[in-house]
Amino acid sequence: MNNIIFEHPLNEKMRTWLRLEFLLKQINTHCHLNENNALLFFHALSELLEIIERSDVRGELIKEIESQKQKLISWMNIDGVDKDLISDLILRFDSFLVKFNATARLGQSLKDDRFITSIRQRLTIPGGCCSFDLPFFYLWLKLSQETRNLQVRNWLQQLSLLDEALSSCMQLIRQLGEFKKYHCSNNFFQETNGEINLIRVRVSLDKNVYPQVSGHMLRYSIRFLPLETCENTTHDSIEFELACC
């Protein structure tokens, strides 16, 4: 059976992290720049830098890393756990903390880069990245692929700490939530739960429905809505799986 997993944040921190995760994926997908995908790369990069500029991403990640590290340390006393794996994770988190403490502001060199800044200023203008708007950019796109790749790698290096730390934190958060089966009538489900950051909803693609979530960390509701372009999506009862992370 083909399933799709929808993720919904239940606080502002998780909302920011999911957006950063999404943008980092776009950046890494389009990092081999050419004339067809270059603007996709810079759009994602610009939006990521904007989030970093207006959110305390560094501070929130440091808190999360320290919290997860303490959980891992407490797990070391549980019989049957993979202590080597936990030790490796603790060392990785220690490494992240050292690097974060040595970094005053995330992505600062990218914000100060005149080349990137000039492109970012035109991205908000409809059609503002034509060749007559950014002649230096179109000249750069004619350089050899090796030359462009080298510069892009240097840019991505400035985001590597954010990428690796966020990926590690999100992986552990997701693993804390175990999928359990539920079913709802009238396409509606409501739950009161302990303090959670993220819910993950897994539903069959055959249902042609998506979840609309409202609520907060302690109480939330899910309404399953049909995709407007699909027919025969009315269900008396919908079976789905839910993981609370």
N, C-alpha and C positions, 0 to 999 in steps of 0.2 A: 504494500500500500504506500502511495506517495503522500508524504506529509509536508506541511510547511510550519515553521516555528516563527511566531510573532513575539517580539520582546517589547515590554512597556515599562518605563521607569516610574517609580512612585515617589521620587524626590528630585530636587533640582540638580544635585550632584550627579546622580545616575543619568539624568537627561543630558547633561553636558558630556559625560564620558561616552555615552552611546554616539553622540554626534561627532566627537573627536575620533572615535574608533571608525565610524563611517568615512570620515574625511581622510584619515590616514590610509584606509584601504584604497580610496580613489587615487590618492597621491602615489602610492606604491604601484597601482595598476597602470598608471599613465606616466611612469617615470622615464620611459624611453621615448623622449620627445621627438615629434616630427610636426609638420604643418597641420596634420589632421587632428592631433590630440593635445597639442601644447596648451591651448587655452583651457582644456579640461583640467590639466595639471595645475595651472596657475589659479583657476577659479577655486579648486579645492584647497590649495595652499593658502590663498587669501582668506577664505572663510575660516580655516583652522587658526590662522594667526589672529583673526578678529576675536575668536572665542577665547584664545589665550590672553589677549589684551584686556578683556573685560571680565575674566573669571580668575579666581585664585586656584588655577589648576595645580600648580606646584604644591601649594599648601595642602590641598585636599588629598593629593596622591601621597604625600608624606604621611599624613594621618592614617590613610588606608593601609599603606605598607607597614607601618608600625603596628596597626591593629591586627593585620593578617599574620605578621611575624609572631605576635604573642599567641595567637591561636595555634600556629604551627608548633611553637615551643611546648604548649600544653598537650598537644597530641603526642609528643615524644614519650609520654608516660603511659600511653594506651597500648595494651598488649596486642600484637599482631599487625601493627602499622609498619609501613616501609620506612624505617628510620633513616636509611641512606637517602631516600628521595626527599624526606622532610628536611634533612640536613642540607641538601643541595639547594632547596627552596629558601631556607633561612639565609644561606650564604648569598644567594642571588638578591634577596631583599636587602641584606646588609650593603651589598654593592650599590644598589639603587639609592639607598639613603646617603651613602658617602658622596655619590655623584650629584644628587639633588642639593646637598648641603654646599657643594662646591659651585653650584650654578645659581646665580642670583635671580636671573629671569629667563624663563624658557623661550627659545626661539628669538632671542634678542638680536643675534647677528643677521637673521633673516629679515627682521623688521628694519634694520639699519641698511640693508643691501639696496643700493640705489636702483639697480636693474629691476629687482623684484618690486620695489616701491613704485617705480614708474608704470609698471604693468598693472599693479593693483589699483592705481588711481584711475585707470581707464576702464576697468572691469565693470564699474557701476553705471557706465554710460552705454545705452543700447547701441550695439555696433561700434563701440568706441575703440576696438582693437584692430581696426583696418590698417593696412600697410601705411597709409598716409598719416595715421595717428601715431603709430609706433614703428617708424622705419628701422630703428636700431634693433627692434625685436625680430623683424623679418630678415634683417641681415644675419642676426645670430642663428636663426633657423636654417640658414644656408651654410653654416659652418659644418665641418665634418661631424658625423655621429659620435665619434670617439671624443671630440672636444666637448660636445654638448653633454655627453654622458658623464664626463669627468666633473663638470660643473654641477650637474644635478646630484651626483654622489656627494659632493661637498655640502650641498644644501640639505640633503637627506640626513647626513651625519649630524646636523644640528637638531634633528628631530628624533634621533635614534633612542635617546634616553626616554623621552615621552612615549614613543612607540612600544618599546620593550617593557617599560614599567606598567603602562596601561594594559597591555596585552596580558601580562602575568596576573595583575589584579583581577581583570575581568574573567580570566580563565578560572581562577579559584572561586570567585563569586558564583559563576555559573555552575561549577561542580558541587556547590553546597546545596543546590536545589534539585531535589529528586522529582521526576515526573510521576504524577498520580492521575488515574483516570477519573473523570467526572462526566456527568451528563446534565443538560439543562433543558427546561421546557420553555416554550415561547421565546427561544433564542436569548434568554436572559439568565445570568448567574451572578450571585453576590456572595461575598466571603468576608468574614471578620478574622483577621490573622494577627500574629505577633508582628513586631517591627521588621519589615522587609524593604529591600531597595529596588528589587526588580522582579517582575513576573514574566514567565515564559509560557506561551500558549501554543500547544501543538495540536493541529487539526488536519484532517484529511483534505487533500486538494479537491477530492470529489464533491465536497460539500459546497464549494464555491462561495465561502463566507469568510469574512475577516472580523477580528474582534475590535470593538470600540471600548476602550477602558477609561473609567473615571474613578477618582478616589485618591487615597493617600496611603502611607505606609501601614496604617492600622486597619483600614477598611476600604474595599474597592468593589466595583461591579464591572461585569463584562457583558456587553451586548453584541451578539453576532449578527452582522449585517450582510446581506447578499451583494455580490458584485453586480452592478447595474447592467453590465453588458451580457450577463449570463441569464439563462432562463431556467426555470424549474429549480429554484433555490429555496423554496419554502420547506421548512422542516418542523415537524411536531416536536422533535427532540434532537439535540445535537450532542454527540459524544466527542469529548476532547480530553487532552491531557494538560495538566497545569503543574509548573514548577515554581516555587517561591524561593527566591534567592536573597 
